[in-house]
Amino acid sequence: MDHRALRLAAVPFRPAEALISRLRYAAKFVVVGLVLLVPLGFVANAFVDLRDAQITSTVRELQGLRYMQTLVDLTGDVVQSRRSAVATNGQLPPDLRRDIAAVDAANQALDPPVPALRRQWEAARRLIVAADISAVRSRTAQFNAYEEAATALVNLIIRLGDHTELTLDPDIDSYYLAHSLQYWLPSLCNVAGRIADRLELAITEPYGDDFDVFVTLAVDHGILADTRTQLTKAVATLVAETADPVVRRMVLDRSTQLTELAAAMDSQLATAITRRSLAEYSPRAADTVRLAASVFAETAGSALDRLLRTRITAYQGETRQVELWSGGAAVLAVYLFIGFYRSVSTPVRRIVEALRAVAGGDLSQRVTVDTHDELSYIATALNETIERTQVATDSLAAQATRDSLTGRPSRAVVSDRLEHAIARVAVACSMVAVIFVDLDRFKIINDSLGHDAGDML
């Protein structure tokens, strides 16, 4: 590359070169350090802020999960209470007051609070209380009251998942667990219990044409089949994608049991609907599915809680690592910049001091540096230059004060010595003598024998 090409290649860097050349070395290092460290700080801070936001979102999911677990438990007990209200075997209903108190506490614990959820829960609670005190009414009326309360709870669970971002979970395994808790398990529990209740009512309190009973059962059967299919797909995806073997084992154990029971119930119900014979189906099959769905919901909640806590721990660990690495990088950068500055400033200072000494006439100075970079080359070249200058200066001084042939002091030296001697005599009031020796006819030797002979003489 020729000089013209080099000059053209350097054109884009001239503004930076002009800016940096106006600064002292300390300022240059500060500017370069800021240019490097400030973006590093911004990137590290942005990453930490992102992780903090993700931790906050996951914590909110945990709050929603705790709330949702209380609602799922309450939904299961409401379905069980509905079952007890219509059953003829004298089943005792569960105590709903403890479940209601747990939901109240979970609702209060939401941070920030969600007024819409609170209003919807208060409406659902009124329906539950109204259904729970309707024992004096007919089984059908009690069924309808509990059915309305259960439907309100299922809708509240769905809305809760939306408000607490459980439906927007970024990981596949926790996403499908959240969806199972939010949509499919409460629905499966409610539908299975509703099928058993309607079969019981059709036997104990028949109403209208049997055709209406089978139409209603067919609708519930369709919901049950679709829910079972969605839940099976969710479990299969979750098991294939999760990296937590404990969660995989927990979900597989419970889902296998629930799937088998739901498939058996589905087959019996399909046969009963096809043959239009209630004797083909026993409400006990629906009871087992409802109980299995409740157990699986509890397991899914525990598995999701485990995944969310693991994620929070991982995010916190990543945040600490980034803070440690970025802090260490900043300290290392400052340490290296200080070392870099000292490795440059000290040799430069020594070079400047040597140059000032040489400018003052002191040619005995030499520069010693402890670097192996370009400054060491500069120091070596400067020392060589000073040494050559000293040799040249000594040579010039010798030529100025010594005769080039004999090496004896020249006339200038003699005059200088004489002036000093006269000055001393004047001060000491003494005397000084000067002997002057002249050689006559020396020119004859040079003319006859040559200058070499004259020099030898």
SVG drawing of the C-alpha trace seen along z (x, -y; Angstrom):
<svg xmlns="http://www.w3.org/2000/svg" viewBox="-92 -43 157 94">
<polyline fill="none" stroke="black" stroke-width="0.4" points="0.0,0.0 1.5,-3.3 1.6,-6.5 -1.4,-8.0 -3.5,-5.0 -2.4,-5.1 -3.4,-8.8 -6.8,-8.1 -7.4,-5.2 -6.6,-7.5 -9.1,-10.2 -12.1,-8.7 -10.0,-8.7 -8.8,-12.2 -11.6,-13.7 -10.9,-11.1 -7.2,-11.6 -7.6,-15.4 -9.8,-15.0 -7.6,-12.5 -4.4,-14.5 -5.7,-17.5 -5.9,-15.5 -3.3,-14.5 -2.6,-10.8 -4.7,-10.8 -7.7,-12.3 -7.2,-9.9 -7.3,-6.9 -10.4,-8.3 -12.2,-8.8 -11.3,-5.3 -12.3,-3.8 -15.7,-5.5 -16.3,-4.5 -15.7,-0.9 -17.2,-0.7 -20.3,-2.8 -21.8,-0.5 -20.8,2.5 -22.7,0.9 -25.7,0.2 -25.8,3.8 -25.4,5.3 -28.0,3.0 -30.4,3.8 -29.9,7.5 -30.5,7.2 -33.6,5.0 -34.9,7.7 -34.3,10.5 -35.9,8.4 -39.0,7.9 -39.1,11.6 -38.7,12.4 -41.5,10.0 -43.7,11.6 -42.9,15.1 -43.6,14.0 -47.0,12.7 -47.6,16.0 -46.8,17.7 -49.4,15.5 -51.9,16.4 -51.1,20.0 -51.6,20.0 -54.9,18.2 -55.9,20.6 -55.1,23.6 -57.5,22.4 -60.1,21.9 -59.6,25.3 -59.9,26.9 -63.1,24.9 -64.4,25.9 -63.8,29.6 -65.6,29.2 -68.5,27.3 -68.9,30.2 -68.7,32.6 -71.4,30.6 -73.5,30.7 -73.0,34.5 -74.0,34.8 -77.1,32.7 -78.5,35.0 -77.1,38.4 -79.4,40.9 -76.6,42.7 -76.5,40.0 -73.0,38.6 -72.0,35.8 -71.1,32.5 -67.6,31.0 -67.3,27.9 -66.9,25.0 -66.2,22.4 -62.5,23.3 -62.2,23.2 -63.9,19.8 -61.6,18.4 -58.6,19.7 -59.8,18.0 -60.4,14.8 -56.8,14.8 -55.4,15.5 -57.5,12.7 -56.2,10.3 -52.6,11.4 -52.7,10.4 -50.1,7.6 -51.1,5.4 -54.8,6.1 -57.2,6.7 -60.6,5.1 -62.2,6.9 -61.2,10.3 -62.3,9.3 -65.8,8.3 -66.1,11.5 -65.0,13.6 -67.5,11.8 -70.3,12.6 -69.2,16.3 -69.0,16.5 -72.6,15.2 -73.7,18.0 -71.7,20.6 -73.3,19.5 -76.7,19.4 -76.3,22.9 -74.9,24.2 -77.9,23.1 -80.5,24.4 -80.9,27.9 -84.6,27.4 -85.2,27.2 -85.6,30.0 -82.6,31.9 -83.0,30.3 -83.0,26.8 -79.9,27.6 -78.2,29.0 -78.9,25.8 -77.7,23.6 -74.4,25.5 -74.1,25.7 -74.3,21.9 -71.7,21.5 -69.4,24.1 -69.7,22.3 -68.9,19.0 -65.8,20.5 -64.6,22.0 -65.0,18.6 -63.1,16.9 -60.3,19.4 -60.0,18.6 -60.0,14.8 -57.5,15.2 -55.0,16.9 -55.3,14.1 -54.8,11.4 -51.8,13.0 -50.1,13.8 -50.2,17.6 -51.6,18.0 -48.6,16.0 -46.0,18.2 -42.9,18.4 -41.9,22.0 -43.7,24.9 -43.9,27.2 -45.2,24.5 -47.4,23.1 -49.3,26.4 -49.5,26.9 -51.0,23.5 -53.5,24.2 -54.4,27.5 -55.1,25.8 -56.9,22.9 -59.1,24.6 -59.1,28.4 -58.9,29.8 -61.6,27.6 -63.8,28.2 -63.1,32.0 -63.9,32.1 -67.1,30.1 -68.3,31.9 -67.7,35.4 -69.5,34.4 -72.3,32.9 -72.8,36.0 -73.1,38.1 -75.5,35.7 -77.7,35.6 -77.8,39.3 -78.8,39.4 -81.5,36.8 -82.8,38.6 -83.4,41.6 -84.7,39.9 -86.5,36.9 -87.3,37.5 -88.4,34.5 -89.8,34.3 -88.9,36.6 -85.9,38.9 -84.8,37.4 -83.9,34.2 -81.8,36.1 -79.8,37.8 -79.3,34.6 -77.9,32.9 -75.7,35.9 -74.5,35.9 -73.5,32.2 -71.6,33.0 -70.1,36.1 -68.8,33.9 -67.3,31.4 -65.7,34.3 -64.2,35.9 -62.8,32.6 -61.4,31.7 -59.8,35.2 -58.2,34.9 -56.8,31.4 -55.5,32.6 -53.9,35.7 -52.1,33.5 -51.0,31.0 -49.5,33.8 -47.7,35.4 -46.1,32.1 -45.2,31.3 -43.6,34.6 -41.6,34.3 -40.4,30.7 -39.8,30.4 -36.2,30.6 -37.3,31.5 -37.4,35.2 -39.4,34.8 -42.1,32.8 -42.2,35.4 -42.6,38.2 -45.3,36.4 -47.4,35.5 -47.1,38.9 -48.2,40.8 -51.3,38.8 -52.2,38.2 -52.0,41.8 -54.5,42.7 -56.8,39.8 -56.6,40.7 -57.5,44.3 -60.5,43.5 -61.7,40.7 -61.4,43.1 -63.4,45.8 -66.1,43.2 -66.2,41.9 -66.7,45.4 -69.5,46.2 -71.2,42.8 -71.1,43.2 -72.7,46.6 -75.4,45.3 -76.2,42.4 -76.1,44.5 -78.5,47.1 -80.5,44.4 -80.3,46.5 -79.2,45.0 -78.6,48.5 -75.6,48.7 -73.8,46.2 -73.0,45.9 -72.5,42.5 -69.6,44.1 -67.5,43.9 -68.0,40.1 -67.1,39.9 -63.8,41.6 -62.9,39.3 -63.9,36.2 -61.7,37.4 -58.8,38.2 -59.1,34.8 -59.0,33.1 -55.9,35.1 -54.2,34.4 -55.0,30.7 -53.2,30.7 -50.2,32.5 -50.2,30.0 -50.2,27.1 -47.3,28.5 -45.4,29.2 -46.1,25.7 -45.0,24.2 -41.7,26.2 -41.1,25.0 -41.8,21.3 -39.6,21.4 -36.8,23.0 -37.1,20.3 -36.9,17.6 -33.8,19.2 -32.2,19.4 -33.0,15.8 -31.6,14.6 -28.5,16.7 -28.0,15.2 -28.5,11.7 -25.9,12.3 -23.5,13.7 -24.0,10.8 -23.5,8.3 -20.3,10.1 -18.9,10.5 -19.7,6.9 -18.3,5.6 -15.2,7.7 -14.8,6.6 -15.1,3.0 -12.6,3.4 -10.2,5.3 -10.6,2.6 -9.9,-0.2 -6.9,1.8 -5.5,2.4 -6.1,-1.2 -4.2,-2.4 -1.4,0.0 -1.5,-1.0 -1.4,-4.7 1.5,-4.1 3.4,-2.0 3.1,-4.9 3.4,-7.9 6.5,-6.8 8.6,-6.2 7.3,-9.3 8.2,-11.3 11.7,-9.8 12.1,-10.5 11.0,-14.1 13.4,-14.6 16.3,-13.2 15.5,-15.5 15.4,-18.5 18.8,-17.5 20.2,-17.1 18.8,-20.5 20.5,-21.9 23.8,-20.5 24.0,-17.4 24.8,-14.5 25.5,-12.0 21.7,-11.3 20.4,-7.9 16.7,-6.7 15.8,-3.5 12.3,-2.0 10.8,1.3 8.6,1.8 8.9,3.9 6.7,1.9 7.2,-1.0 8.3,-3.3 11.3,-1.0 12.3,-1.4 12.0,-5.2 14.1,-5.1 16.8,-2.9 16.8,-5.3 17.1,-8.3 20.0,-6.8 21.8,-6.0 21.2,-9.5 22.5,-11.0 25.5,-8.8 26.3,-9.7 25.7,-13.4 28.1,-13.1 30.7,-11.5 30.2,-14.2 30.2,-17.0 33.4,-15.6 35.0,-15.4 34.0,-19.0 35.2,-20.1 38.5,-18.4 38.9,-20.0 38.1,-23.4 40.6,-23.1 43.4,-20.7 45.7,-20.9 44.6,-18.2 48.3,-17.2 50.0,-17.2 47.0,-16.9 48.4,-19.7 46.1,-22.6 45.3,-25.1 45.8,-28.8 42.3,-29.4 43.0,-27.2 46.3,-29.0 44.5,-32.4 41.8,-31.1 44.4,-29.7 46.3,-33.0 43.3,-35.0 42.6,-32.8 46.2,-33.0 46.2,-36.9 42.9,-37.0 44.5,-34.9 47.6,-37.0 45.5,-40.1 43.8,-38.7 46.9,-37.1 49.2,-40.0 51.7,-37.6 53.4,-37.2 53.0,-34.9 55.5,-34.1 54.8,-33.1 57.3,-31.3 56.9,-31.6 58.8,-29.2 59.0,-29.8 60.5,-27.6 62.2,-29.6 62.4,-28.4 59.9,-25.6 58.4,-26.4 61.6,-25.1 60.9,-21.6 57.3,-21.6 58.4,-22.9 61.4,-20.6 60.3,-17.4 56.5,-17.7 53.9,-18.3 54.1,-14.8 57.7,-15.3 56.7,-18.6 53.9,-16.9 56.4,-14.3 58.9,-16.9"/>
</svg>
